Amino acid sequence: MKQILSLLVIILISVPSFSYANKMNKQEKKDFDNHVLRAQSKSKMEFNSRNVPNRTGLYKFFDNLEDNMGIVEKGIEFNLSYSDIGDKLDWSRWGKPGFAQRFQIHEPKKYTTKKGKTKWYRVGYFIPKNINTSKHNLSLFDFKMIYGKEGEKAVGPGLNINNNSILWMFNGPNYKVAPNEGGEQYYFDGYTVHLDDRFSPLRGKWVNLLINAKWAKDGFLHLWIDGKLRSSYFGDVLGGASRVRFKFGPYRNYMTDATNQGLEIKDAVIRYSNVGKADKCDDLWSGCDEIINQLTNNSQVHGAISVTMCIPSGDGDKPATCENLGYPQNPRPF
């Protein structure tokens, strides 16, 4: 066991939001539905109430963007600047101005997924090859765990660019309860799958992710990237929550770790396409038989550099204790 930077577990730490999210107007819903949202997510998303203020150029829709593989998509482009200052529970968290910022789109509570349900999710993204997250973290999308009337108490699975590494992170079955700046927080032990983009390119092109989750104590969580199974986990993926919220959009945190060392936080240009939730794979993906046939009844990991289990300190932003689980020598690290 060893101590590592707190950056590695930041998406497993959440500050509850007590304000109402910002609803989309008719034109915004039309634009998102036409360019980005699919299946059950159409006309059923809203802006996060802690977003940085909207401004000219913060986001824009496009009708076609071709990558170097000849793949063309329509979607939305976000350009998040360090000068965008949002909610104080992000920007000044832990009493550190410049800590975090976001512009996210998520599900209103009434459209979140109830415990026990099985859902499919898709996210397409395009990030530059030279995107820089030195000494800080950028979340591309994640899930939030909702506990009845108490609201969000924990972060669920998410994809992050952490110190320039791309990580798939999700909760283990155990957690501790501790206070944070926004109230009580559930700090989960978390698995981190350090994805290897030599196995399949993860930047500089359109990347399409497909997730299948059974949100239950006896659940599962499977991740495919560009049609290849990368992580398959069987176990408790609910953590006692009553609902699960899906959201996407750039969220940067621990930026003070970078700025305190004199590093510049550059603009984050992130593009998304084909974002949605469905009951069936076929509603989001073409060729689902090939996708599903990659599954077995056992956990799997493919195309990863390492897999670790991190146990958070439960004390603010202090580092977690992490253990390497021996992948690839141990092919079933979960």
N, C-alpha and C positions, 0 to 999 in steps of 0.2 A: 504494500500500500504506500502511496506517496501523495504529497500535496501538489496540486497543479493550479494554474490560474483559474480564478472564478469565472472567467469568460466561458469556460467549457461547459458550465452548467446553467448559464443565465436563462436559457429558455425554459428551464424547469422551475423558474421563480417568477411569480406573478404578483402584480399589485391590483387588487380589485378595483373595478370602476363603479362609482356610485352615481354617476350622472347618466342621463338618457342619451342614447346614440342619436345621431343626426339622420333623419329620414331623407331619402332621395326624392327629388321632385319628378314629375312625369317625364321630362326630357332626359334627365339623368338616368332614370330607369330604362328608357328606350335606348339610350346610347350604350349602357352597360349590357343590356340584353342582346343588342345587335352585334357588339364587338367582342364581348368577353364571356358572359355567363351562359351556362348550358343547363339543360334538364331542370331539376328541382330548384336550382339556384336562380333561375330567371325571375325577375321582379320580386325577389325575396331576400334582398341584401340591403344593407345600409352602411353609412359611414360611421366609423368608430368615433365616439364622443371625445376622445383624447387626441384626435388627429391634430397635426399642425394646421394653422389656418390655410384655407385654400387660397391660391394666388395664381396669376397668369403663368402658365408654363409648368405648374406643379404636376399636372397630368394631362394627357391628350390621347385621343383615340386615333388609330391608323387602320387603313383598309387592307394593306398588304405590306409585309416585310419578309424578304427572302434572305435566308442564310446561305452560307457557303456550300451547303449540301443540296441547295435547290428547293428547300422546304419553304412554302409561303404561308403565312398566317395573318389574320387580322386580330387586333387586340387593343391593349392600353399600354401606354408608356408613362412611368413615374420618374420624375427627376427630383429627388429629395436632396435639399441643400442643407449644410450644417447651419446656415443662418435661419432656417425654419424652426421657430421655437413654439412648442406646443404646451400641453397641460403641465402644470408644475409637478404633478406626481410622476411625470416622465422626465422633463427637463431638469428638475432640481431634486430628483430622488436621492435619498440618503444625504441630503444637504450638499449635493455636489452639482452645481449648475453645469449644464452641458452633458448630463449623463445619458439621456435617451430622447428619441424622437420617432414619430411614426406617421404614416398615412395608410390606413387599413380599411378594408371593406369586410363586414362580417354579417352573420345572421342575427336578426332580431330574436329575442328569446323564444317567441312563439313558433319560430321555424327551426329551432335547434333540434337535435336528434335525442330522443328519449333513450334511457338506459334499456339494454336488452335488444336494441335494434341493430340490424346489419345494413351498412351503407357502402356505396362506392363513391370515390372522389377522384377528380382529375384536375391537375394543374399543369399548364404549359408555361414555361418561362424562357426568357432570353436575357442572359447577363454577359457583359463584355469579358473577353479573356483576361483583361488587365484589371478587373475590379479589385479594389484594395480595401481589405478589412483588417489591416495590421492593428493588433492590440485592442480590437473591439469586435462586436458581433452584429451581423445583419440577418434577421429572420425574413425568409421569403414567404412562408405561410406557416400556420400552426392551428392547433385546436385548443380551446379553453374548456376546462371542466367546471360545470355549474352545479352547485349544491343547494337545491331547493330555493327558498326565498333568500338565502344568504348570498346567492350570486356566485361569481367566479372566485374560486379558492386555489386553483392550480392550473398550470399550463400542461397541456397534453402533448401529443406528437408534433414535431415540426422539423422543417428543413432550414438549416442555418449555414451561413458563410462566416466561419469563426476563425479569426487570425489567418484568413486566406485559405482555410480548409473547409470543405463542404461536408456537413455532418447531418445525419438522420438521427434524431433524438426522440426518445419516448420513455414514459414512466415505467418503473418496476412496480411491484405490488406493495412496497413498504413506504411509509412517510412519517414525518414528525410534524407537529403543529407548533408554530411560533408566530409572534407578532411581527408585522412589518409596518411600513409607513402608512399603508392604506387600510390596515386592519389585520385580522388573523389570516395566516397563510399556511397552506399545506405544502411542505417541502418533501417531494418524492425522491427516492433513489431513482436514478435514471440510467438507461442504456444509451450509449453513444456509438453509432456506427460511422466510422470515419471512411467515407466513400472514396474510392480510387477512380479518378477521372481518366486514368489510362485504360481502365476496363471499358468505359464508355464515356465519351466526352460530356462534361457537365457545364461547360461555359463556351461562349463564342458561337453558339448555335441554338436553334430551338430544341428544348428538352421537354419531354412530356412524361409526367409522373401519373401513375394510377395507384390508388390506395383502396384496399378493401378492409373494412374494420367491423368487427362485431363488438359493440360497446357493452361489455359485460364482464363479470368476474371470471367466467369461463369463456373468455373472448379470444379474438385473434387480431393481428395487425400485419397486413402484407403490403409491401411496396415494390412496384415495378418501375423501372426507368427505361423509357424507349422500348417497351415491350419485354424487358429482361427482368426477372425476379432478382431483387437485390437484398431484401430482408423479409423474413417470415417468422412471426413470433406468435406463440400460443400461450395464453395466460390472462391475468387480470389486466385489462386495459381501461377499466372504468375508474378504479380508485375510490369507489363509494359514491361517485357523482350521480346526479339524477338526470342530467342532460349534458350534451357535448356541443360546443359551438365551433363552427368552421369559419376561418377568416384568412385573407391573403392581403398582400401589400407590404411595402418595405417598413421594417421596424428595426431601428438601430439602437443598441444600448452598450453600456460600458465604454462609451466614447471618452470619458474622462481618463481611462487608463491610457488611451492614446495621446490625448492632448496634454496630459501631465508630463509626457515624455517628449513633447515638442513636435508630435506628428500632426500632419494636416488631415482633417476629415474631408475627403473630396466628395463631390456630388455622386449620389448613387442613382444610376440610370438602370431601371428594371422594367422589362416588358413582360406582359402576361397575355395568354390566350387560352381559350377552351377551359375555363374554370367552372367546375360544377359538381353537384352531388346527385346521386340517383340510387334507386333500389336495385337496378340491374346494371351489370357491366355493359351490356349492349347499348344502353342509352348514352354512354360516354365514349365507347371505344369500338373500333372495328377489328374483328378477329379475337373475340373473347375466349373461344375454345382453346386457342394456343396459349393465352394468358393463364387460364385456370389450370391447364394441364401441367404447368410448372410447379404447382403446389403439391405437397405431401402432407401427411399428418404430423410431421416433425418440423421443428424450427430449422431455418436455413439462413445462411449469409453468403452472398456472392459479390465479388468485386469490391472488397473493402481492404483498407490498409490495416485496420485494427478495430476491435470492439472493446469498450470499457464499461464498467459500472461505476458511477459516481454517487457518493453519499454526501448530500449537502450538509453544511455546518448548521443550518437553521438559524444563523445569526447574521442577518442583513446580507451584505455582499461579500462576506468572507469566503475564502476558497473552500471547495469541496475536497473530499478525500476520494481518490479514484484508483481503481484496480484494473489492470489489463487482463481480459478474460481469455487470452491465449490464442485468439484467431490470428492466422489461418490454421495453426497446428490443431486447435480445437474447433472443428467445423460447426459445432452446435453450442455457441457460447451463451445463449440465453438460458 
